[in-house]
Amino acid sequence: MPLPAPTEPTTGSPSTTAPGSATTTRPAPAPGDALNARTAAPGAAWADLVSAALLGTDRRRPPVAARPGQAGAAALLDAAAVSTVRRRAALRPAPAGERPAPAPTDPRPPLPPAARRRLSLLLADRGGAAGSRRGTAPDLTELLPQWLAAAGERGYRAPEALLPALLDAARARTDLRPAALALAGPRALWLARLNDEWKFALRGIGSPTASPAAADPESVRRLWEEGLFAERVALLAAVRRRDRRAGLELLATTWPTERAEDRLMFVDSLREGLSSADEPFLEQTLSDRSRTVRATAAELLSALPDSALAGRMAQRARTCVSLDRTVPTDTGGKGQAATTGPLIVVEAPHECDAAMQRDGVAPRPPSGRGERSWWLAQLVEAAPLETWPERFGGRGPAAIVALPVADDWRTELHDAWCRAAVRQRNADWAGALLGTPTAPAQPSEVSPGGSSRDPAKLLAVLPEEERAAWVAEFIAAHGLSDAFRMLGICAVPWAEPLGRAVVDALDIARDAGSYPWSFSGVMGLAERCLDPAAADRLDMLTAITDEPEGASPGAGGYWSEAFQRLVGTLRLRATMHAELTPPARETP
């Protein structure tokens, strides 16, 4: 049944009489009682104030407490003013919340004043004309990642006042997060717990401060059992960096109850710091109920040349690939007589048995791929590369790669070796498969069946100096059209031979009247990767030259603009690094 409407007390009338009812007397409430009641129910306070104002304070007592000597109308207006401010601020009166714990200290040294101002400018410009390739002004947005990396290498901490802007930048660009969180330190995590928009920082990607200290095993256990999935992945990686065995023990405590997609991510996280100590766990994982988990475990085991799985794969691969010293080979091309010499002979597997499938061989090939060639590729890719010198009479990688292969199996075999070289990080095999940069084989010779090899991945296996020298020779011989991805994996700043080769190729393209926007990607890389010391000798390229016949209209002006921006960016990078260098202390 509905509740009766409350009756307001009136001043000057201590009793009320209804027809047919007895007379009742109610005392007037104390001045503070009405205010306390309204404070307990803030949603009704505004309506009560309006009613009192409409009826008048002589007929309806204001639901507020008046100060000594204050008239009821004045008290009503004061209360209305306070309530109006609250309503406009969208706030309800509430008890004060518990104060957050103080932010943790960061013992790292602060940025020098000039570097602090530079960071403020870089963060303020991140929402500007990013990505525009016109004009001569440097693109500050693209310099922010390099600045963060340089500041982190010098061990500085981010200024407290710039932490919100730094976290906003990292939220908008995932590529900034590792360096930004490392520079922000533990105070970024403190702020992230107070702002949902910065929750990504709690995942600890790239930040060593995100995981509990090793001396607090209870915090480690609690975060592992109760944390978000991304936090748990970061925690596992952090624990493994300190103690691989402890990391595996932590993973084993909840492994049987994890979801398949989570198990896959946990296994994949073992790539960092993978060692023979992980083999027993990965060998057990080959029997996991998830196919993708089994495949990932098999891939990791094949990257350990001394693992039992690698030995089994090597045995299978040896039965499929062998050297025949007596088979005639036609190495001279069409119309030339056959010669006799060593020849690699391939006999692909005829079945994919249960043991092969347990070791990670997928039985069903992709669309358009033959079953036997698919099985062969997986066996060769997973076999240790040390298998082949022994199999081919002690030959080294370059000599093995140069051997002819029978029955058009060359592409399949070489592509599998390429993937094995990348997986096993074998620089000798990567260099042999890359070939000579000045005279690479024609595509028709290398991949008649459509090779899937990626030169950039092979280059990433080589040492930095050797990688830069190879790309420099490639650019000198073939230009920049096919070198963009190769340049992207070279160490920054580019070594002198590579930097000079890039600048020379750009100069040649300008003199030939090439369309400048076709080289905007390479020019952008040069701005970020060239040695800043090259700025002075590049000044001569900033002049507008005569456009050759047949050149794109206005190409000369565009090229001049691009080179001016390149020189300006290199000088700004030099200034940025100088600002990050602490001033030398005066000796007494």
Secondary structure, DSSP 8 states (H G I E B T S, - for coil): ----------TT--EE--TTS--EE-----HHHHHHHHHHSHHHHHHHHHHHHHH-TTTS--SS---TT--HHHHHHHHHHHHHHHHHTT-----------------S-B--HHHHHHHHHHHHHTTSSTT---SSS--HHHHHHHHHHHHHHTT-B--GGGHHHHHHHHHH-GGGHHHHHHHHTHHHHHHHTT-GGGGGGGG-TT-TTSS--TT-HHHHHHHHHHS-HHHHHHHHHHHHHH-HHHHHHHHHHHGGGS-HHHHHHHHHGGGTT--GGGHHHHHHHTT-S-HHHHHHHHHHHHTSTTSHHHHHHHHHHHHHEEEESSSEE--S-TTS--EE--EEEE---S---HHHHHTT--SS--TT--HHHHHHHHHHHHS-TTHHHHHTTT--HHHHHHS-BGGG-HHHHHHHHHHHHHHHT-HHHHHHHH--TTS---HHHH-TT-----HHHHHHHS-HHHHHHHHHHHHHHH-STT-HHHHHTS-SS--HHHHHHHHHHHHHHHHTT--GGGGHHHHHHHHHHS-GGGTGGGGGGGS-----TT--TTHHHHHHHHHHHHHHHHHHHHHHHHHHS-------
